[in-house]
Amino acid sequence: MHEEHDCCAPVGRAALIGGAVGHVGAAATAGTAHSGHRIPQATVPAQTFLMGDALGDAKWGDGETPVHPVSLDAFEIDTTSVTNDDFARFVEATGYRTEAESFGYSAVFHLAFAGADDDVLGQPPQTPWWLGVRGADWRHPGGPASSVDELGDHPVVHVSWNDAVAYCDWAGRALPTEAQWEAASRGGLEGARYPWGDDLRDPSATDDLWRVNIWQGVFPTENTLDDGFLTTAPVRSFGPNAYGLWQTVGNVWEWCADAWSATTYASDAEAGTVHAPTGPSADTPDAPRLMRGGSYLCHDSYCNRYRNAARSSNTPDSSMGNAGFRTVSRV
């Protein structure tokens, strides 16, 4: 991941322990549609929409501009992120072992850590709120002393891009392209900042309810929990957008199929209306991959990426306690 993205997630897996790591291959899975994928689907209609940040919110280097027209065919997308229960069915059916499990550690936010002191293997100096924790994985999101026993309807986390692709192969699904993801998140609201409009809070509301799971308070030391959650929320929280999708922004980052480039939009804009873009080619298997939507750690004092147009990335073997995924129908 690039430096301007450091606030959102640790910079690749090696940063967590202060050294290089070897490659761990993912277990092979079947590539046919599987009935174990039970998430309800929303139909995103065929459309041409304006992709990118039209409101001046983008962070330098994120590549959210220029705004440019993109056309897409209709597709089906999960109404929620893949949950712990969903992922457990995949693991039970295949015996799959995630990269966090294979490497033996993953990235945990410091206030969510649950383990012994010697379970902390490293702490990136640029992002000290992230800990490299031995025994942190999708079953133990806070570390070895935590579990998902009561979190079946929360998004699965500590899954790498490679893990998400393995799930998709088993389910006969695919990760969304970032164009598909943005069109789905917008819910037909052209140019809107959020899935529900341009205002973070409802200016007419009298109950002060939040619409999204992000950080409230002083990052990274004090979360006032105004939205009710320190880390993940159940996937059906806060209400769906106009297409019926829940929590495309906030809660957890969602992996997309595309490789990362800060110049993708500039290239696409030169071509006019682009049909079904898939991003730049990945030069190597380790090329950074797109993440969309922000997470429960986002706060406007340092990271406003809980928006429809916001982009970030990480290496495909990276895993962390605030990143998951949802899937789309294969073409």
C-alpha positions in Angstrom: 0.0 0.0 0.0 1.2 3.5 -0.7 2.1 6.0 2.0 -1.0 8.1 1.5 -3.1 5.1 2.5 -1.3 4.3 5.7 -4.1 5.5 8.0 -6.5 2.9 6.5 -4.5 -0.2 6.9 -0.8 -1.3 7.5 1.5 -1.0 4.5 1.5 -4.6 3.4 2.1 -7.7 5.5 5.8 -7.2 6.1 5.2 -3.9 7.9 3.5 -5.6 10.7 6.6 -7.5 11.9 9.3 -5.2 10.5 10.7 -7.7 7.9 10.2 -9.6 4.8 7.8 -12.6 4.6 7.7 -15.5 2.3 4.8 -16.3 0.0 2.2 -18.6 1.2 0.1 -20.3 -1.4 -3.7 -20.5 -1.0 -5.4 -23.9 -1.0 -7.1 -24.8 -4.3 -10.9 -24.8 -4.5 -13.5 -25.8 -7.0 -14.5 -23.2 -9.6 -18.2 -24.0 -9.9 -21.2 -22.3 -8.5 -21.9 -23.6 -5.0 -25.2 -23.5 -3.0 -23.2 -22.6 0.1 -23.3 -19.0 -1.0 -26.6 -17.9 0.5 -26.4 -14.1 0.5 -29.4 -12.4 -1.0 -28.8 -10.6 -4.3 -29.5 -7.1 -5.5 -29.8 -6.2 -9.2 -27.8 -3.3 -10.4 -29.4 -2.2 -13.6 -27.4 -1.5 -16.8 -26.4 2.1 -16.8 -23.9 4.8 -17.6 -22.8 6.8 -14.6 -20.2 9.4 -13.7 -17.4 7.7 -11.8 -15.2 9.6 -9.4 -15.2 12.4 -6.9 -17.3 15.4 -8.1 -17.4 17.2 -4.7 -13.7 17.9 -4.1 -13.4 15.4 -1.2 -10.5 13.3 -2.7 -7.2 12.9 -0.9 -4.1 13.7 -3.0 -2.7 10.6 -4.7 -5.9 8.5 -4.4 -6.7 8.9 -8.1 -10.4 9.7 -7.6 -10.4 12.2 -10.5 -11.2 13.2 -13.2 -14.9 12.3 -13.1 -15.6 10.3 -16.2 -18.5 8.4 -17.7 -18.6 4.6 -17.3 -21.2 2.2 -18.8 -22.0 -1.2 -17.2 -24.2 -4.1 -18.1 -26.7 -5.2 -15.4 -25.2 -7.5 -12.7 -26.2 -9.2 -9.4 -24.3 -8.2 -6.2 -24.5 -9.4 -2.6 -26.7 -7.2 -0.5 -24.2 -7.5 2.3 -20.5 -8.2 2.9 -19.7 -11.9 3.3 -20.2 -12.8 7.0 -18.4 -15.0 9.4 -21.2 -17.6 9.0 -20.9 -17.4 5.2 -17.1 -17.9 5.3 -17.4 -20.7 7.8 -19.5 -22.7 5.3 -16.8 -22.2 2.7 -14.1 -23.4 5.1 -16.1 -26.4 6.2 -16.8 -27.4 2.6 -13.2 -27.0 1.4 -10.8 -27.1 4.4 -9.5 -23.8 3.2 -6.8 -22.1 5.3 -6.5 -18.3 5.0 -3.3 -16.5 4.5 -3.5 -15.0 8.0 -3.7 -18.6 9.4 -0.8 -19.7 7.2 1.5 -16.8 8.0 0.5 -17.0 11.7 -0.4 -13.4 12.3 -2.5 -10.5 11.0 -3.2 -6.8 11.7 -5.3 -5.8 14.7 -6.3 -2.3 15.8 -4.7 -1.7 19.2 -8.0 -1.1 21.1 -9.4 -4.4 19.8 -6.4 -6.5 20.7 -7.2 -9.6 22.8 -4.2 -11.7 23.8 -1.0 -11.8 25.8 1.8 -9.2 25.4 4.0 -11.7 23.6 1.4 -12.2 21.0 2.3 -8.7 19.6 5.0 -9.4 17.0 5.4 -5.8 15.7 4.0 -2.3 15.4 4.5 -0.2 12.3 6.1 3.1 13.4 4.1 5.1 10.9 0.8 3.6 12.1 1.3 2.5 15.7 -2.4 1.9 16.1 -1.9 -1.3 14.1 -0.4 -4.4 15.8 1.0 -7.5 14.1 -0.7 -10.1 16.3 0.2 -13.8 16.4 -3.0 -15.9 16.2 -5.2 -13.2 14.7 -7.3 -14.5 11.9 -10.9 -14.7 10.7 -11.9 -16.9 13.7 -10.0 -14.7 16.2 -10.4 -11.1 14.9 -8.9 -9.4 18.0 -6.2 -12.0 18.6 -6.0 -15.5 20.2 -8.2 -14.6 23.1 -11.1 -13.5 20.9 -13.6 -15.5 18.8 -16.5 -15.1 16.3 -18.8 -17.3 18.3 -21.3 -14.4 18.8 -20.4 -12.6 15.5 -21.9 -14.8 12.9 -23.7 -12.0 11.2 -20.7 -9.6 11.2 -18.5 -9.3 8.1 -15.6 -11.7 7.9 -12.3 -9.9 8.4 -8.6 -10.9 8.3 -9.2 -12.2 4.8 -6.7 -11.2 2.1 -7.5 -10.5 -1.6 -6.3 -14.0 -2.4 -8.6 -15.5 0.3 -11.6 -13.5 -1.2 -10.8 -14.8 -4.7 -10.6 -18.4 -3.3 -14.1 -18.0 -1.8 -15.3 -16.6 -5.1 -13.9 -19.6 -7.0 -15.7 -22.0 -4.7 -19.0 -20.0 -4.9 -18.9 -19.5 -8.7 -18.8 -15.8 -8.0 -16.3 -12.9 -8.6 -15.1 -9.9 -6.8 -16.7 -6.7 -8.2 -14.7 -4.5 -10.4 -14.3 -1.1 -8.7 -16.7 0.3 -11.4 -19.3 -2.2 -10.4 -18.7 -1.5 -6.7 -19.1 2.2 -7.1 -22.2 2.0 -9.3 -23.7 -0.4 -6.7 -22.8 1.8 -3.8 -24.2 4.9 -5.4 -27.6 3.2 -5.7 -28.5 5.5 -8.6 -27.7 8.7 -6.9 -25.6 10.5 -9.5 -22.5 12.2 -8.0 -23.6 11.7 -4.4 -21.0 11.6 -1.6 -22.6 8.7 0.3 -25.0 5.9 -0.6 -27.9 8.0 0.8 -26.9 11.5 -0.3 -24.4 14.2 0.5 -24.9 14.7 4.2 -23.1 12.5 6.7 -25.9 13.0 9.2 -29.6 13.7 8.4 -30.0 17.4 9.1 -33.7 17.0 9.7 -33.4 14.1 12.2 -34.2 14.7 15.8 -32.8 11.4 17.2 -29.1 12.0 16.3 -28.8 8.5 14.8 -25.8 7.6 12.7 -26.1 6.2 9.2 -22.7 4.5 9.1 -20.2 2.6 11.3 -17.1 4.9 11.5 -15.0 6.4 14.3 -16.4 9.0 16.6 -14.1 10.8 19.1 -10.3 11.3 18.9 -8.5 8.9 16.6 -6.8 6.6 17.5 -7.2 6.7 21.3 -10.8 7.5 22.1 -13.8 6.2 20.4 -17.0 7.5 22.0 -19.0 4.7 20.3 -21.8 7.1 19.3 -22.8 4.7 16.5 -22.7 1.8 19.0 -19.6 -0.1 17.7 -15.9 -0.1 18.4 -15.1 -2.5 15.5 -17.5 -4.3 13.1 -21.3 -4.1 13.1 -23.7 -6.7 11.9 -24.0 -6.5 8.2 -27.6 -5.5 8.2 -27.1 -2.3 10.3 -28.0 1.3 9.5 -30.3 0.6 6.5 -29.8 -0.2 2.8 -29.3 2.1 -0.2 -31.8 2.4 -3.0 -30.5 -0.8 -4.7 -30.9 -2.7 -1.4 -27.2 -2.9 -0.4 -26.2 -2.6 3.2 -23.1 -0.8 4.5 -21.1 -0.3 1.3 -19.3 2.5 3.2 -18.0 2.2 6.7 -17.8 -1.1 8.7 -15.2 -2.8 6.6 -13.2 -2.2 3.5 -14.2 -4.4 0.6 -11.7 -5.9 -1.8 -12.3 -5.3 -5.5 -11.0 -7.3 -8.5 -8.9 -4.5 -10.0 -5.2 -3.8 -9.6 -4.4 -0.4 -8.1 -3.2 2.6 -10.1 -3.5 6.3 -9.3 -3.7 7.1 -13.0 -6.6 4.8 -14.0 -9.2 7.5 -14.2 -7.0 9.9 -16.2 -6.5 7.1 -18.8 -10.2 6.2 -18.9 -11.3 9.8 -19.2 -9.2 10.2 -22.4 -11.0 7.3 -24.0 -14.5 8.9 -23.5 -17.2 6.6 -22.1 -15.6 3.4 -21.0 -17.6 0.2 -21.0 -17.1 -2.2 -18.1 -13.5 -1.2 -17.2 -11.4 -3.7 -15.3 -8.5 -1.5 -14.3 -4.9 -1.9 -15.2 -3.2 -5.2 -15.7 -1.5 -6.6 -12.6 2.2 -6.7 -13.6 3.0 -9.2 -10.8 1.0 -11.4 -8.5 2.0 -9.1 -5.7 0.6 -5.9 -7.4 -1.6 -3.9 -5.0 -5.4 -4.5 -5.3 -8.2 -2.0 -4.8 -10.2 -1.7 -1.6 -13.4 0.4 -1.4 -15.8 1.8 1.1 -13.7 2.7 4.2 -14.2 1.0 7.6 -15.1 1.5 11.3 -11.7 3.2 11.7 -12.5 6.1 9.3 -12.6 9.6 10.8 -12.7 12.9 9.0 -9.7 14.2 10.9 -7.4 12.0 8.9 -9.4 9.7 6.6 -12.6 10.5 4.8 -12.7 7.4 2.7 -16.1 6.3 3.8 -17.5 7.7 0.5 -18.8 6.2 -2.8 -15.8 7.6 -4.7 -13.0 6.8 -2.2 -10.2 4.4 -3.2 -7.5 2.6 -1.3 -5.4 -0.5 -1.8 -3.1 -3.1 -0.3 -1.0 -6.0 -1.3 -3.1 -9.1 -2.2 -1.7 -11.2 0.7 -2.4 -8.5 3.3 -5.1 -9.1 5.9 -6.4 -6.9 8.7 -9.3 -6.6 11.2 -11.2 -4.0 9.1 -11.3 -5.5 5.6 -13.7 -8.0 4.0 -15.5 -8.4 0.7 -18.7 -9.0 -1.1 -19.2 -10.8 -4.4 -20.9 -10.4 -7.8 -22.3 -12.7 -10.4 -19.8 -13.9 -13.0 -20.2 -12.7 -16.6 
